[in-house]
Amino acid sequence: MSAPESTVETATDEAVRRRDNSAVLRIGEDDGERLEAEAGTSDTSMVMNMGPQHPSTHGVLRLMLEMEGETVMRSKPVIGYLHTGMEKTAETLTYLQGPTNVTRMDYAAPLFSELAFSMATEALLGLELPPRATWIRMLMCELNRISSHLLFQATNGMDIGAVSMMLYGWREREEALRLLETITGLRMNHNYIRPGGVAADLPDGWRDEVLTLIDKLPARLNEFDTLLTGQPIYRERLQGVGVINTAECLALGVTGPILRSTGYAWDLRRDMPYLAYDQVEFDVVVGTYGDCFDRYAIRLNEIRESIRILAQILDQMPPGDYRVQDKKVTPPPRARIDESMEALIHHFKIFTEGFKVPAGEVYAAVESPRGELGCYMVSDGSAVPYRMHIRGPSFVNLQTLPYLMRGGMVADAVAIISSVDPIMGEVDR
Amino acid sequence: MSDSVRHVPRDQLIETVSGLRDEGYVSALDVTAVDYLEHPGRHDLPPEVAPERFELVVTLISHAAPGRIRLRVQVPADDLTVPSLFDLFPGTEALEREVADMFGIDFEGHPDPTRILMPPDWEGHPLRKDFAVGRIPVQFKATR
């Protein structure tokens, strides 16, 4: 349970430390037996596989753990079990089909991938969105952040052994998903945020439904506090477990709640505002110790901040169009197709050939519930991206696992994986 | 959205990145690559940069003065090596493994040059433009 050593000042020492006294087990996927044979001298050391089919690994994450008794020494996350080549697939899908692909990456927070993809496309097109489209996107993303963090509360509770938490977390998340379904038509994988705006305007009665949710949630979150935050067993399992400091987080490229848990306030919504986040008020929640408990508390309180943002969005939602009126990018309304030859042509062109995007390259990033989610896109001037790369926060954050787990018990490993909150769909893409 | 872009020759990558790190670019967000094999015409390169088949793209972020910088490095197809940024930003380890896996670009000095997403015995580099979509047979090692 010892904290990782603090970062050494000089660059060379740091490099040596990383390579030699490292927490990362750098061996091939098949080399576990060989390492054990070589180590030979000590009977207590063994290499153990955890996963890929393990309920606490949130999907198909495999960990190779070098164990000394019940203590984890070095470890290596082995990934790729969910790899389906989505970046390759993206090179065959038009810009309008693209969101259907990226939405399947981070399946707990699909709207953020759609948003990053759409923002990259719009940057290449040079599109300026109508204000309502921007605010609808913000509304949807905050709802999605709530549902994603609720899912974390549920799975985190379950991993630690607070099984009733799973039921409560799941119940609240389902209510958030029901609202997303009312608006987008789907619980997950919405394909709602598209280049040029969103797929449809908000349905009648959306305001009441959002109000119902944000009225109900705070009391439920207080119940979470009663159930978990003050509970001695729960705190005992999380406090001081999986500690990381700011310098290590920055060196490892870590973003999101893990970075903020070290007391470092960095949130793209506040520090590099996109959409209309500069027009709403919210606090960036930070921790103090960088342990599992801080990461739990940050996510719980980020739900409260999202509720605050939602209340402001309800007040400020502007009227107007929900997508940009550019005939080359947005399909015409259904009724227009019957009246206008040109509308029919545009409709046909957009859905068969897709719209062409000027050549160039761009990187657009949003603050997803897991950290900076970026989309790097290269266009060659045709209707499909030449290259589309998603910088997944889970993929990068996963690299902290060996540092967090080193010196801890194997039971802590479960709590640590849970607190990193990786979504394997996004890690493997 | 207006990230600054800098074209860096391969042999100056390390010193450029370490210089930028001292300037306040505290974190390496992303390392990826592009295979320009089938690109019809590249007009976004400055005249002094000779286009090559591969391009390594490194994104760094500065927090003090919020902003990102994107470094674009040309990598010729007949010499696919670039220096690893691991010693400057250890967080690039997984990202560089991904680039090596998907494009076959070698990172000199990388501590763990193994495949990350594809199986260890996979042949070829899927994100190259001459690697066909849906190529069969599917390669998996036999059960042992």
Contacts between the chains, C-beta under 8 A, distances in Angstrom:
chain1	res1	chain2	res2	distance
A	11	B	18	7.9
A	11	B	87	7.5
A	11	B	88	7.9
A	15	B	87	4.4
A	18	B	86	7.7
A	18	B	87	7.6
A	18	B	90	5.4
A	18	B	111	7.9
A	19	B	111	5.9
A	22	B	111	7.9
A	24	B	93	7.8
A	24	B	111	7.8
A	24	B	112	7.5
A	26	B	111	5.6
A	26	B	112	4.0
A	28	B	114	5.7
A	28	B	120	6.1
A	29	B	114	7.5
A	29	B	120	5.5
A	30	B	120	6.8
A	79	B	116	6.5
A	79	B	117	6.9
A	80	B	115	7.7
A	80	B	116	6.2
A	80	B	117	4.1
A	80	B	118	6.4
A	80	B	119	7.4
A	83	B	117	4.3
A	83	B	118	6.9
A	85	B	126	5.9
A	87	B	102	7.7
A	87	B	127	6.3
A	88	B	126	5.8
A	88	B	127	5.9
A	88	B	131	8.0
A	88	B	133	6.2
A	89	B	133	7.6
A	91	B	133	7.9
A	92	B	133	6.0
A	119	B	1	7.6
A	123	B	1	5.4
A	250	B	26	4.9
A	250	B	27	4.8
A	251	B	27	7.6
A	251	B	89	6.2
A	251	B	90	5.4
A	251	B	91	6.1
A	252	B	90	6.0
A	252	B	91	4.0
A	253	B	27	5.4
A	253	B	28	5.4
A	253	B	29	6.0
A	253	B	89	6.6
A	253	B	91	3.0
A	253	B	92	7.1
A	253	B	95	7.8
A	254	B	91	7.0
A	255	B	27	7.8
A	255	B	29	7.7
A	266	B	63	5.9
A	271	B	63	7.2
A	271	B	66	5.1
A	272	B	66	4.8
A	272	B	67	7.8
A	274	B	1	7.7
A	359	B	41	7.8
A	359	B	43	6.7
A	359	B	44	7.2
A	360	B	44	6.2
A	361	B	34	7.8
A	361	B	44	6.8
A	361	B	57	7.9
A	362	B	1	7.5
A	363	B	3	5.8
A	363	B	30	7.5
A	363	B	59	6.0
A	363	B	68	6.8
A	363	B	70	6.2
A	364	B	1	6.4
A	365	B	29	7.8
A	365	B	68	7.8
A	372	B	29	6.2
A	372	B	61	7.9
A	374	B	29	6.5
A	374	B	30	6.0
A	374	B	59	7.2
A	376	B	30	6.7
A	376	B	32	5.8
A	376	B	57	6.5
A	376	B	59	7.4
A	378	B	34	5.4
A	380	B	39	5.1
A	380	B	40	5.7
A	381	B	40	7.1
A	386	B	34	7.5
A	386	B	38	8.0
A	386	B	39	6.1
A	387	B	34	4.8
A	387	B	35	7.6
A	387	B	127	8.0
A	389	B	30	7.7
A	389	B	32	4.6
A	391	B	29	6.2
A	391	B	30	4.2
A	391	B	32	7.6
A	391	B	59	7.4
A	395	B	94	6.4
A	395	B	95	7.8
A	395	B	98	7.8
A	396	B	29	7.8
A	396	B	91	6.1
A	396	B	94	6.7
A	396	B	95	7.1
A	398	B	94	7.1
A	399	B	90	7.8
A	399	B	91	6.1
A	399	B	93	6.4
A	399	B	94	5.3
A	428	B	117	6.2
A	429	B	117	7.8
